Amino acid sequence: MTLATNAFTTYLAVGIKENVSNIINNVSPAETPFYSMVKKFAVTNRLYQWQTDTLNIPAANAQLEGDVVSVSASTATTMLTNRTQIAYKSMGVTDTARTVNDYGRADDYDYILMKRGKELKGDVELALLANKVQDAGSATTARACAGFLTFIKNVVNSSGTNLATGSSLLVIGSSTALVYSQISSAMTMAYSAGGSPTVLMTTPTLKRAFSGLAFSATPSTADVRYNLDSPKPAVAIGTVERWLSDFGTVDVMVNRQMSRQTGDSILSTSVFLIDPKYVRCGILQDVEVIPLAKRGLSDEAFIRCEFTLEVGSPDAHAVLIGQT
């Protein structure tokens, strides 16, 4: 092939119009399964308290006719506490950046603010689930909300005693491969204590491990979904999104934020069994965008919220930690 003599090519051209897509692709996960699932309610103090109680276990009860009744002793309720935590994300955009024409967005201010809002939700999701104790805070230390992991009484593969009061961290006994017997054991503990977990929440990697578990020799958890009753292409199934346990149906939910975070090795190896009736998110200050005062040639703002976690009954849930 030979280029025609004196032919003008695009390699020589000046002022070719750019061809840039008006779509900005962002594949980063933004969903917050736990925060979205739990009920929200208003709190009015940075210290939030709630009470739990239990019934005596069944016992033999046969009394004499005409007996003089002896009054039984009663026990007080148990008071649990948690602290509200303030979280915010800030941003700033220069006046010039807001004036120029951009591809894929009308205004950098609005676009970045939208990103910060999604990032804030991810931070709240992490705080609500984390292996983190509560901190009352001070003038120089930020208050901290205790995470769900520190409020669960039924823990499989932990080392030491779990107080389930939001004041002690969980410690992994040893890393272990996810097996059905341990999931069943955790479910049994929560159900025997009075809970009825309906959600299994875990990381993408452990979700695949769960789907691959053999509940019996044949079939496995993912072998059979339905029978074909007419000539049509078969579908290969390799997942389990609902588990019919001995104690009820459990929805299997993947939480990508649990594995995206890097600061909590226990959260990233956990499998939660959750009874949604006994966990709520308290809101002291709802999510709000607050513009900062103009102090130069830029527009600045932050988006903030203040929240806490209530685990109504620590016995109603269970968690497996240190799973691979």
C-alpha positions as CSV (number, residue, x, y, z in Angstrom):
1,M,0.0,0.0,0.0
2,T,1.2,3.5,-0.9
3,L,-0.1,6.8,0.3
4,A,-1.2,9.1,-2.5
5,T,1.3,11.9,-3.2
6,N,0.6,15.1,-1.2
7,A,-2.6,13.6,0.3
8,F,-3.6,15.4,3.5
9,T,-4.2,13.1,6.4
10,T,-5.6,13.4,9.9
11,Y,-2.1,13.1,11.2
12,L,-1.3,16.5,9.8
13,A,-4.6,18.1,10.6
14,V,-5.0,20.8,13.3
15,G,-8.2,21.5,15.2
16,I,-9.9,18.1,14.9
17,K,-13.0,18.1,17.1
18,E,-12.7,15.8,20.1
19,N,-14.9,12.8,20.4
20,V,-15.5,12.2,24.1
21,S,-18.4,10.1,25.5
22,N,-21.0,11.9,27.5
23,I,-21.2,8.9,29.8
24,I,-19.0,8.6,32.9
25,N,-18.6,4.9,33.9
26,N,-18.2,4.1,37.5
27,V,-18.4,0.5,38.5
28,S,-17.6,1.0,42.2
29,P,-20.3,-0.7,44.3
30,A,-22.6,1.8,46.0
31,E,-25.3,-0.4,47.5
32,T,-25.6,-0.7,51.3
33,P,-27.6,-3.8,52.0
34,F,-27.5,-3.7,55.8
35,Y,-28.3,0.0,56.1
36,S,-31.1,-0.3,53.6
37,M,-32.6,-3.3,55.3
38,V,-32.8,-2.2,58.9
39,K,-35.6,0.1,60.1
40,K,-34.8,3.7,60.9
41,F,-36.1,5.6,63.9
42,A,-35.4,9.0,65.6
43,V,-33.1,9.3,68.6
44,T,-32.8,12.5,70.7
45,N,-29.5,12.2,72.5
46,R,-26.0,11.2,71.7
47,L,-26.3,8.4,74.3
48,Y,-29.0,6.0,73.3
49,Q,-30.2,3.3,75.7
50,W,-32.6,0.4,75.5
51,Q,-33.7,-2.5,77.7
52,T,-33.7,-6.3,77.2
53,D,-35.3,-9.0,79.3
54,T,-35.7,-12.8,79.4
55,L,-38.2,-15.3,80.6
56,N,-37.3,-18.1,83.1
57,I,-36.8,-21.4,81.5
58,P,-39.6,-23.9,81.8
59,A,-39.5,-26.0,85.0
60,A,-41.7,-28.5,86.8
61,N,-44.6,-26.7,88.4
62,A,-47.0,-28.8,90.5
63,Q,-48.4,-27.1,93.7
64,L,-50.3,-28.3,96.7
65,E,-54.0,-27.7,97.1
66,G,-54.5,-24.9,99.6
67,D,-50.8,-24.1,99.5
68,V,-49.6,-20.8,101.0
69,V,-48.0,-19.0,98.0
70,S,-44.3,-18.0,98.3
71,V,-43.4,-15.0,96.3
72,S,-40.7,-15.6,93.8
73,A,-37.8,-13.2,93.3
74,S,-37.8,-11.1,90.1
75,T,-34.8,-9.9,88.2
76,A,-34.3,-6.5,86.7
77,T,-34.1,-5.8,83.0
78,T,-30.7,-5.3,81.3
79,M,-29.9,-1.9,80.0
80,L,-27.8,-1.7,76.8
81,T,-26.3,1.5,75.3
82,N,-24.7,2.8,72.2
83,R,-23.4,6.2,71.1
84,T,-24.3,8.3,68.1
85,Q,-21.5,8.8,65.5
86,I,-21.1,11.8,63.2
87,A,-20.0,11.1,59.7
88,Y,-19.4,13.6,56.9
89,K,-17.9,14.0,53.4
90,S,-16.7,17.3,52.2
91,M,-15.9,18.7,48.7
92,G,-15.0,21.9,46.9
93,V,-15.1,23.1,43.3
94,T,-13.6,26.3,41.9
95,D,-15.7,28.9,40.2
96,T,-13.8,28.3,37.0
97,A,-14.4,24.5,37.1
98,R,-18.2,25.2,37.5
99,T,-18.1,27.5,34.5
100,V,-16.3,25.5,31.9
101,N,-18.1,22.9,29.7
102,D,-17.5,19.3,30.7
103,Y,-18.3,16.0,29.1
104,G,-20.6,13.6,31.0
105,R,-21.9,16.1,33.6
106,A,-23.5,19.5,33.7
107,D,-21.8,20.8,36.9
108,D,-18.8,19.4,38.7
109,Y,-20.3,20.6,42.0
110,D,-23.4,18.5,41.7
111,Y,-21.5,15.5,40.3
112,I,-19.0,15.4,43.1
113,L,-21.7,16.0,45.7
114,M,-23.6,12.9,44.3
115,K,-20.4,10.8,44.6
116,R,-19.8,12.0,48.2
117,G,-23.4,11.0,49.2
118,K,-22.8,7.5,47.9
119,E,-19.5,7.3,49.7
120,L,-21.0,8.5,53.0
121,K,-23.6,5.7,52.8
122,G,-20.8,3.2,52.4
123,D,-19.0,4.7,55.5
124,V,-22.3,4.3,57.5
125,E,-22.7,0.7,56.3
126,L,-19.2,-0.1,57.6
127,A,-19.7,1.7,60.9
128,L,-23.0,-0.2,61.6
129,L,-21.5,-3.6,60.9
130,A,-17.9,-3.2,62.1
131,N,-16.0,-5.0,64.9
132,K,-15.8,-1.7,66.7
133,V,-16.7,-0.7,70.3
134,Q,-18.6,2.4,71.3
135,D,-16.7,5.5,72.4
136,A,-18.3,8.3,74.4
137,G,-15.9,10.8,72.8
138,S,-14.6,14.1,74.1
139,A,-13.7,17.6,72.9
140,T,-10.7,16.0,71.1
141,T,-11.9,12.4,70.3
142,A,-14.8,11.7,68.0
143,R,-17.7,9.7,69.3
144,A,-18.1,6.2,67.9
145,C,-21.0,3.9,67.4
146,A,-20.4,0.2,68.3
147,G,-20.9,-2.1,65.4
148,F,-23.2,-5.0,65.0
149,L,-20.4,-7.6,65.4
150,T,-19.9,-6.4,69.0
151,F,-23.6,-6.8,69.9
152,I,-24.1,-10.4,68.8
153,K,-24.2,-13.1,71.5
154,N,-24.2,-16.2,69.3
155,V,-20.7,-16.3,67.8
156,V,-19.1,-19.3,66.0
157,N,-15.3,-19.5,65.9
158,S,-14.5,-16.8,68.4
159,S,-11.7,-16.8,71.0
160,G,-12.7,-15.7,74.5
161,T,-16.0,-14.5,76.0
162,N,-18.2,-12.2,73.9
163,L,-20.1,-9.7,76.1
164,A,-22.5,-8.6,73.3
165,T,-22.7,-5.1,74.9
166,G,-20.9,-3.1,72.3
167,S,-17.9,-2.8,74.7
168,S,-15.7,-5.7,73.7
169,L,-14.1,-6.7,70.4
170,L,-14.5,-10.1,68.8
171,V,-11.4,-12.2,68.4
172,I,-11.1,-15.0,65.8
173,G,-10.2,-18.4,67.2
174,S,-8.6,-19.6,64.0
175,S,-9.5,-19.2,60.3
176,T,-11.6,-22.1,59.0
177,A,-13.3,-23.1,55.8
178,L,-17.0,-22.4,55.7
179,V,-19.0,-25.6,56.4
180,Y,-22.7,-26.3,56.6
181,S,-22.5,-27.8,60.1
182,Q,-21.2,-24.5,61.5
183,I,-23.9,-22.4,59.7
184,S,-26.5,-24.8,61.1
185,S,-25.0,-24.6,64.6
186,A,-25.1,-20.8,64.5
187,M,-28.7,-20.9,63.3
188,T,-29.7,-23.3,66.0
189,M,-28.2,-21.0,68.7
190,A,-30.1,-18.0,67.5
191,Y,-33.4,-19.9,67.2
192,S,-33.0,-21.7,70.5
193,A,-32.6,-18.3,72.2
194,G,-35.8,-17.0,70.6
195,G,-34.6,-15.4,67.4
196,S,-35.8,-16.2,63.9
197,P,-33.1,-15.1,61.5
198,T,-34.4,-14.5,58.0
199,V,-31.3,-13.0,56.3
200,L,-27.8,-14.5,55.8
201,M,-25.4,-11.7,54.8
202,T,-21.8,-12.2,53.8
203,T,-19.1,-11.2,51.3
204,P,-19.0,-12.2,47.6
205,T,-16.3,-14.8,48.2
206,L,-18.1,-16.4,51.1
207,K,-21.4,-16.3,49.1
208,R,-19.7,-18.5,46.5
209,A,-18.5,-20.8,49.2
210,F,-22.0,-21.0,50.6
211,S,-23.5,-21.8,47.1
212,G,-20.9,-24.6,46.7
213,L,-21.7,-26.3,50.0
214,A,-23.0,-29.9,49.8
215,F,-26.0,-30.0,52.2
216,S,-26.2,-33.7,51.2
217,A,-24.3,-36.0,48.9
218,T,-26.9,-35.5,46.1
219,P,-28.0,-32.9,45.4
220,S,-25.7,-30.0,46.5
221,T,-27.1,-26.6,47.3
222,A,-26.9,-25.6,43.7
223,D,-27.6,-28.8,41.7
224,V,-31.3,-28.6,41.2
225,R,-33.5,-25.5,40.9
226,Y,-36.5,-26.9,38.9
227,N,-37.4,-29.8,36.7
228,L,-37.8,-29.3,33.0
229,D,-41.3,-30.3,31.9
230,S,-41.0,-29.5,28.2
231,P,-38.4,-29.6,25.5
232,K,-36.3,-26.4,26.1
233,P,-32.7,-25.5,26.8
234,A,-31.6,-26.4,30.3
235,V,-30.1,-23.7,32.6
236,A,-27.0,-24.5,34.6
237,I,-27.5,-23.2,38.1
238,G,-24.5,-22.3,40.3
239,T,-26.0,-20.2,43.1
240,V,-28.2,-20.3,46.2
241,E,-30.1,-17.1,47.0
242,R,-32.6,-18.7,49.5
243,W,-32.0,-21.3,52.1
244,L,-34.7,-23.4,53.6
245,S,-33.2,-24.1,57.0
246,D,-34.6,-26.3,59.8
247,F,-36.0,-23.1,61.4
248,G,-37.4,-21.2,58.4
249,T,-36.6,-19.7,55.1
250,V,-33.5,-17.5,55.0
251,D,-32.7,-15.0,52.2
252,V,-29.0,-15.1,51.2
253,M,-27.7,-11.5,50.7
254,V,-24.3,-10.4,49.3
255,N,-22.7,-7.3,50.8
256,R,-19.8,-6.1,48.7
257,Q,-19.0,-3.3,51.2
258,M,-17.9,-6.0,53.7
259,S,-15.1,-7.1,51.5
260,R,-14.2,-3.7,50.0
261,Q,-13.2,-2.2,53.3
262,T,-9.6,-2.9,54.4
263,G,-9.5,-2.0,58.1
264,D,-11.6,-4.8,59.6
265,S,-10.3,-8.4,59.0
266,I,-13.2,-9.9,61.1
267,L,-15.9,-8.2,59.1
268,S,-14.4,-9.4,55.8
269,T,-14.5,-13.0,57.0
270,S,-18.0,-13.0,58.6
271,V,-21.3,-14.7,57.8
272,F,-24.2,-13.0,59.6
273,L,-27.5,-14.6,60.4
274,I,-29.9,-11.7,61.1
275,D,-33.3,-11.3,62.6
276,P,-34.4,-7.9,61.2
277,K,-37.0,-7.5,63.9
278,Y,-34.3,-6.9,66.5
279,V,-31.9,-4.5,64.8
280,R,-32.5,-0.8,64.0
281,C,-30.6,2.3,62.9
282,G,-31.2,5.4,65.1
283,I,-31.0,8.8,63.4
284,L,-30.1,11.9,65.4
285,Q,-29.2,14.1,62.4
286,D,-30.5,12.9,59.0
287,V,-28.4,13.1,55.9
288,E,-28.1,16.8,54.9
289,V,-26.1,18.8,52.4
290,I,-24.7,21.9,54.1
291,P,-23.0,24.6,52.0
292,L,-20.0,26.3,53.6
293,A,-19.6,30.0,53.6
294,K,-17.9,31.5,50.5
295,R,-14.3,32.2,51.4
296,G,-12.7,32.5,47.9
297,L,-13.1,31.6,44.3
298,S,-14.7,28.2,45.0
299,D,-17.9,26.6,46.3
300,E,-17.5,24.3,49.2
301,A,-20.0,22.0,51.1
302,F,-20.2,18.9,53.2
303,I,-22.8,16.2,53.5
304,R,-23.3,14.8,57.0
305,C,-25.4,12.5,59.2
306,E,-25.4,11.3,62.8
307,F,-26.6,7.8,63.6
308,T,-26.4,4.9,66.0
309,L,-27.2,1.2,66.1
310,E,-29.8,-0.6,68.3
311,V,-29.6,-4.4,68.6
312,G,-32.9,-5.0,70.3
313,S,-31.9,-8.6,71.3
314,P,-28.3,-9.7,71.0
315,D,-29.5,-13.3,71.3
316,A,-31.7,-13.1,68.2
317,H,-28.8,-13.1,65.8
318,A,-25.7,-15.2,65.1
319,V,-22.4,-14.8,63.2
320,L,-19.6,-17.0,62.0
321,I,-16.2,-15.2,62.0
322,G,-12.8,-16.2,60.5
323,Q,-14.4,-18.0,57.5
324,T,-12.6,-18.7,54.3
